[in-house]
């Protein structure tokens, strides 16, 4: 009898302890109420640890058109992350949607993006999908950024010698403390994903499942050598296979981190109506399994917050670290269900002065307050900035007018024309190889920044051409060049085509009323007989000497014709060639436009 009394007492004591535990705030999953989970998202940072050029349009009560403000810089980004985390302490994660590295300015690019990884570690990034630019230097370099180790350099013919531009912290680089995800990137040999497909994080007693993936078309937008041995699977099939698995593993919310995006006509970052939304991610998101609650996107360098018709929340935070997206989820921990969701894009306001077209400083929006830089991250950025400052500030030329990437109706841009001219000048000297170049093309996606100032520095030029591609000169027939031009509008090119800047002396006309061709080669947009070189019609059977960068030469941007080139000769890097071109022109005049003409 005494034994039973003791046993019963112990049983009830255990029950009482369980009830007290469930009523305490310590247990978020015991039924006291919804759990508030926050996600801070960024995408397309591209190594912009220093404040980038450009501005963001913010609403202003005193100005219906809004006010442009300077934004970005890792030290200010870190400060905003800290402030947003303080709103929901212990229940907030920082996540990414790819292109965190690649096409980076000098302060990070010169050190193989180790500074960016160092900064993102300090900011507290937890998990990110890969983007296409993570593959710019190939899988081995991406694995190094994840796991650590020094960048292999070649010296005196020997590989593996470490240079002074890597392992800058006591001779070591530890890699990313955050986890890259690559659910739709398979190693063909092993059949395994390059990085984990999913990640599970538990906050406040609830589990959040993440699926990370990049666009399936990554092989068509990166150097083919960067994705050798890799297979990129369907985004929809991958997500729909994994989302139910995460739910079965106890995820209360499923979040897709995808490097693919869309665009909207919203004018300011606070507009959440998502007007005229379009782009690949819209169709992808709508096909994702109903278990998916949030889709965090990237790639298109847009900012938006969209609630889709099926209830999915779809976001993107612009590019270059000028903005962050704060996503708030209210979750029922017992039902493991998202009760409500909301998101807002926050500007990383750095307080720098922005001027209008006449040079007058613009006042900040009413009530806007600049962030104070995070001192630890500021010290990291300052270090790499100081190391690159002498090289970055070196003047390499002067411009008669600013040059930018903005295309006219025919597809030409002033910057594209000048860079194509530089390619031609660097490979058309009579002493260059067997035969000098006659035509040069460049790709618009390879031009990463504008040249807004008349005094041109090496740092600005590096920001335009950060990939360090070599120039490649080859023989193509007139028929092959015509076929190349048609590929500008053939799938998998984006809607509207990808029109290549061309060098002076070469011209052609295209007809916008003709349909865009399929990948099988059905396009007929180039007006017959319109291709001319130095004013003379080009013969289809004649061979011409053409220069492009090594990305294009290897078939990048789905330009397969370049892989058919003969008598291939590799030359200097595009950056060095462009620098010499600007140095050789004391004041570079505006480029002559009209090389490409458009009908209809």
Secondary structure, DSSP 4 states (H G I P E B T S, - for coil): -HHHHHHHHHHHHHHHHHHHHHHSTT-TTSSSS-EEEEEEEE---TT--SPPSS-EEEEETTEEEEEEE-B--HHHHHHHHHHHHHTTTTSEEEEEES-SSSS--HHHHTTTTHHHHHHHHHHT--EEE--GGGGTT-HHHHHHHHH--PPPEEETTEEEE--TTS-TBTTB----SSEEE-TTEEETTT-SBSS-SEEEEEETTEEEEEEEEE-TTHHHHS-GGGGTTEEE--HHHHHHHHHHHHHHTTEEEEEEEEE---B----STT--S-TT-BSHHHHHHHHS-TT--EEE--SS--EEEEE-TTS-EEEEE-STTSEEEEEEEEEETTTTEEEEEEEEEEE-B-----B-TTSPBPPPPTT--PPPPPHHHHHHHHHHHHHHHHHHH-EEEEBSS-B-----TTS--HHHHHHHHHHHHHH-STTSSSS--SEEEE-GGG--S-B-SSEEEHHHHHHHSTT-PEEEEEEEEHHHHHHHHHHTTSTTSPTT--PPEE-TTEEEEEETTSPPPPTTT----BPTT--EETTEEPPSSSEEEEEEEHHHHTTGGG-GGGGG-EEEEEEEEHHHHHHHHHHTSSSBPPPP--SEEEE-
